[in-house]
Amino acid sequence: MNHPPAFPSPPSPATRWWLTTPARIGFVLAVPLLGLINQYLGFLAMIAAIVLVWKDSLWQKGAKVAATIAAMALLGAVLPDPPEEGAAVAREDGKGAAARTLAPPSATPDVPSPTPKLRPEAADYRGMRLDEARDKAEAAGFGASDHNASDDDKSIWMRSNWTVCFQKTGWTMSETKTIDFGAVQTGAPCPGTDGGAIPWPTMPELTWKTWKTARKEVVALGVVPADHVRAATAYLNDTLPDEGKYDNWRVCATDPVEGADVTIDTWVTLGLTHPDNGCPEPGESKEGRADLPDRDDDGDPDYRDPFPGDRSRNSTFPNGFPDSSGNSSGGGGGGDGDGWNCPRTRWC
């Protein structure tokens, strides 16, 4: 006897509800909600949702793949980020231990950096002679060294002729205190920074000032001693009187010129003229200086020649020279027969 083919029994109402499309979608949407409560509940919900999507479902394969990806993405969106490597992880034990930092297994333990060693303190030796500063520093336990503090590359030979501008302390590898001096030649101003240019003073404007005033201004620069300031005549054929008698003579030219650097090695020359004369005009000088008028060409400028038209009479011999040739140098005739023409002179 033939039996009719067997059909599977219809599912119960509860089973039918689990297999409906809204139920499957609901499980997918429940994944992030449960993940927010607990990440493990969220993970289990995701597994259940994936099983329901793929088992006994009439959905197309593409829809099943999309639902699976959606469930995983939703769970991943709500899960907390993993702790960074070496981040602090709080761990509570029975005694309430404090949070500790977990370092990766391969990380090298932190080694505390050594405390930087402060520079040793030293007395202020700036402004002292270099040789004295070194002696005092060495007596205080320092190893002393020195260098030229300017940019002129001069070597330090006689430390007694140098002055300290800068000092710097430190330590050697063997824990010995050191001090290094930056110095300049005594009399020179210190540069603004160690190794910089020396700020030399410059030649002031001295034209038509008296010798006495001009000389004081040069010495006041602080680098030229008084005996390094010399007087000269501004005119080639002029002569300075004895020292002290040209204090009121006027300056026409200077060497170095106005605005030039004046250093400790500089000799300053002031070209002077008598107040009765002006200074040489530009272009009228030869070899840097001009000549004063000298009508009788006796080498004695007219301004101080008592007989500017008589070559035999000048400021040195105002009464004239005896003339053995018999020619009269002072005018008039006569004589005493010895060839000298003496009237009105100191010779007869």
C-alpha positions in Angstrom: 0.0 0.0 0.0 1.4 3.2 -1.1 1.7 6.0 1.5 1.5 9.6 0.6 4.8 11.5 0.7 5.8 12.8 4.1 6.0 16.6 4.5 7.7 18.3 7.3 5.5 19.5 10.0 4.8 23.2 10.0 6.8 25.1 12.5 5.2 26.2 15.7 4.1 29.8 16.1 7.2 30.6 18.2 9.5 29.1 15.6 7.8 30.9 12.9 8.5 34.3 14.7 12.3 33.6 14.9 12.4 33.0 11.2 10.6 36.1 10.1 12.5 38.9 8.4 11.7 41.5 11.1 13.0 39.2 13.8 16.3 38.7 11.9 16.7 42.5 11.4 15.9 43.0 15.0 18.7 40.7 16.1 21.1 42.6 13.9 20.0 45.9 15.4 20.3 44.5 18.9 24.0 43.9 18.5 25.2 47.4 19.2 22.7 47.9 22.1 23.9 44.8 23.9 27.5 45.8 23.0 27.1 49.1 24.8 25.9 47.2 27.9 28.7 44.6 27.8 31.1 43.8 25.0 30.7 40.1 25.6 26.9 40.3 25.3 27.3 42.3 22.1 29.6 39.6 20.7 27.1 36.8 21.5 24.3 38.8 19.9 26.3 39.3 16.8 26.9 35.5 16.5 23.2 34.8 17.0 22.2 37.4 14.4 24.6 36.0 11.8 23.3 32.4 12.4 19.7 33.6 12.0 20.6 35.5 8.8 22.1 32.5 7.2 20.0 29.6 8.5 16.7 28.7 6.9 16.5 32.1 5.3 15.0 33.0 2.0 17.2 36.1 1.7 19.5 36.3 -1.2 23.2 35.7 -0.7 24.0 39.4 -1.2 21.5 40.4 1.5 23.0 37.9 3.9 26.5 39.2 3.4 25.4 42.8 3.9 23.5 41.9 7.1 26.6 40.1 8.4 28.9 43.0 7.7 26.3 45.4 9.3 26.2 43.3 12.5 30.0 43.3 12.8 30.3 47.0 12.0 27.7 47.9 14.5 29.4 46.0 17.2 32.8 47.5 16.3 31.4 51.0 16.5 30.4 50.7 20.1 33.3 48.7 21.5 36.0 50.8 23.3 39.3 51.4 21.7 42.1 49.1 22.8 44.6 50.6 25.2 47.7 52.2 23.6 51.0 50.5 24.1 52.4 51.5 27.5 49.2 53.2 28.6 48.2 53.3 32.2 45.9 50.4 33.2 44.0 50.6 36.5 44.0 47.4 38.4 42.2 47.0 41.6 43.3 44.2 43.9 42.0 43.3 47.3 44.1 46.2 48.9 43.2 48.9 46.3 46.5 49.0 44.5 47.1 52.1 42.5 47.1 52.2 38.7 50.3 51.1 37.0 51.7 51.6 33.6 52.0 48.4 31.5 55.0 48.6 29.2 55.2 46.3 26.2 57.3 43.1 26.9 60.0 44.2 24.4 60.3 47.8 25.7 63.5 48.7 27.5 62.9 49.9 31.1 63.3 53.7 31.5 66.6 54.7 32.9 66.5 57.9 34.9 68.6 60.6 33.2 71.5 61.9 35.3 70.9 65.3 37.0 72.8 67.9 35.0 75.8 69.2 36.9 75.7 72.9 37.6 78.7 75.1 36.6 81.0 75.7 39.4 80.8 79.2 40.9 83.7 81.6 40.7 84.6 85.1 41.7 84.1 87.8 39.1 87.5 88.4 37.5 86.3 90.7 34.7 88.3 94.0 34.4 91.4 92.4 36.1 94.7 92.0 34.4 94.8 88.5 32.8 97.8 87.3 34.7 96.4 88.3 38.1 93.0 86.7 37.2 94.6 83.4 36.4 96.7 83.4 39.6 93.6 84.0 41.7 91.5 81.4 39.9 94.1 78.8 40.2 94.5 79.5 43.9 90.7 78.9 44.2 91.1 75.4 42.6 90.4 76.1 39.0 92.3 75.0 36.0 92.7 78.3 34.0 92.9 78.9 30.3 92.6 82.1 28.2 91.9 83.3 24.6 91.6 86.5 22.6 88.0 87.8 23.1 88.0 89.8 19.9 88.0 88.9 16.2 91.5 90.3 15.4 93.2 86.9 15.8 96.1 88.3 17.9 97.8 85.8 20.1 98.2 86.4 23.8 101.9 86.6 24.7 102.3 88.8 27.7 99.3 88.3 29.9 100.1 91.3 32.0 99.2 93.5 29.0 95.8 91.9 28.6 92.5 92.6 30.5 89.7 90.0 31.2 86.4 90.7 29.5 84.6 87.3 29.8 84.9 84.2 31.9 83.2 80.8 31.6 83.4 77.9 34.1 82.9 74.2 33.6 84.1 70.7 34.5 86.5 68.3 33.0 85.8 64.5 32.6 87.9 64.0 35.8 85.6 66.4 37.8 88.1 69.2 37.9 86.8 72.8 37.9 87.8 74.9 34.9 87.6 78.5 34.0 88.3 80.1 30.6 89.1 83.8 30.3 88.4 85.9 27.2 90.7 89.0 27.2 91.6 92.0 25.1 94.8 94.1 25.1 94.8 96.5 28.0 93.3 99.8 26.9 91.0 98.3 24.4 87.2 98.3 25.0 85.6 94.9 25.4 83.5 93.6 22.5 79.8 93.1 22.9 80.1 89.3 22.8 83.0 87.0 23.2 84.8 86.8 19.8 83.1 89.9 18.5 84.6 93.1 17.0 86.1 95.6 19.4 84.1 98.9 19.4 87.0 101.2 18.8 86.2 105.0 19.2 86.4 107.1 16.1 88.3 110.3 15.4 86.2 113.3 16.3 85.7 116.5 14.3 88.4 118.9 15.4 88.8 121.4 12.5 89.6 124.9 13.8 89.7 123.9 17.4 92.8 125.0 19.3 95.6 122.5 19.9 95.0 122.5 23.6 91.3 121.6 23.2 91.8 119.1 20.3 94.5 117.3 22.2 92.2 116.9 25.3 89.4 115.5 23.1 91.7 112.9 21.6 93.0 111.7 24.9 89.5 111.6 26.3 88.7 108.8 23.8 90.5 106.5 26.3 92.8 104.6 24.0 95.5 107.1 23.0 97.9 108.4 25.7 98.8 112.1 25.7 102.3 111.4 24.4 100.9 109.7 21.3 99.3 113.0 20.2 101.7 115.1 18.1 101.6 118.6 16.6 102.7 119.5 13.1 102.3 122.5 10.8 99.4 122.5 8.4 101.6 124.4 5.8 104.9 123.1 4.4 106.9 126.3 4.9 105.6 127.0 8.5 107.4 126.3 11.7 106.0 125.6 15.1 107.2 127.7 18.0 108.4 126.2 21.2 106.1 123.8 23.1 103.5 125.8 25.1 103.5 128.7 22.6 101.2 127.1 20.1 98.3 126.2 22.5 96.1 128.6 20.6 97.0 127.5 17.1 94.2 126.0 15.2 93.7 122.5 13.8 93.4 122.2 10.0 93.9 118.5 9.4 94.1 115.3 11.5 95.7 111.9 11.0 93.7 109.6 11.3 91.0 111.5 9.5 87.7 112.3 11.1 85.5 109.2 11.6 88.4 106.7 11.4 89.0 104.1 14.1 91.4 105.1 16.9 93.1 102.1 18.4 95.6 101.7 21.2 98.4 101.4 18.5 97.4 104.8 16.9 99.6 107.8 16.9 97.5 111.0 16.2 99.0 113.9 14.4 97.2 117.3 14.4 98.1 119.8 11.6 98.1 123.3 13.1 98.1 126.8 11.7 98.6 130.2 13.4 95.2 131.9 14.1 96.2 134.7 11.7 96.1 132.2 8.8 93.3 130.1 7.5 93.5 126.5 6.6 94.7 125.4 3.2 92.0 125.3 0.6 91.3 121.9 -1.0 93.3 121.4 -4.2 96.0 124.0 -3.4 98.2 121.7 -1.4 101.1 119.6 -2.5 102.1 116.4 -0.6 99.0 117.0 1.5 100.0 120.5 2.6 100.1 124.0 1.0 102.7 126.8 1.3 102.0 130.1 3.0 102.9 133.3 1.1 106.6 134.1 1.2 107.4 137.1 -1.1 111.1 137.2 -0.5 111.4 133.4 -0.7 113.5 133.2 2.4 111.6 130.3 3.9 110.0 132.6 6.4 106.2 133.1 5.7 105.1 136.7 5.4 102.8 136.5 8.4 105.8 136.3 10.8 108.6 137.9 8.6 109.4 141.4 9.9 110.9 142.2 6.5 108.8 140.2 4.0 110.6 141.9 1.1 114.1 141.4 2.3 115.6 137.9 1.8 118.4 138.7 4.3 116.1 139.6 7.1 113.6 137.1 8.7 112.1 136.3 12.1 115.2 134.5 13.2 117.6 137.4 12.4 115.3 140.4 12.4 118.3 142.9 12.1 119.6 141.1 9.0 122.8 139.2 8.1 126.2 140.7 7.6 126.8 140.7 3.8 130.5 140.1 3.0 129.8 140.7 -0.7 129.3 144.5 0.0 125.7 144.4 -1.1 123.3 146.2 1.2 120.6 144.0 2.6 118.9 146.8 4.5 119.2 149.6 2.1 121.5 152.7 2.4 125.3 152.7 1.8 128.5 153.2 3.5 130.4 150.8 5.7 133.5 150.5 7.7 135.7 149.3 4.9 135.6 145.6 5.8 132.9 144.8 3.3 130.0 144.7 5.8 127.1 147.0 5.3 125.9 147.5 8.9 123.8 150.6 9.2 120.6 149.9 11.2 121.7 146.4 12.1 122.9 144.7 15.2 126.2 143.8 13.6 127.7 147.3 13.8 
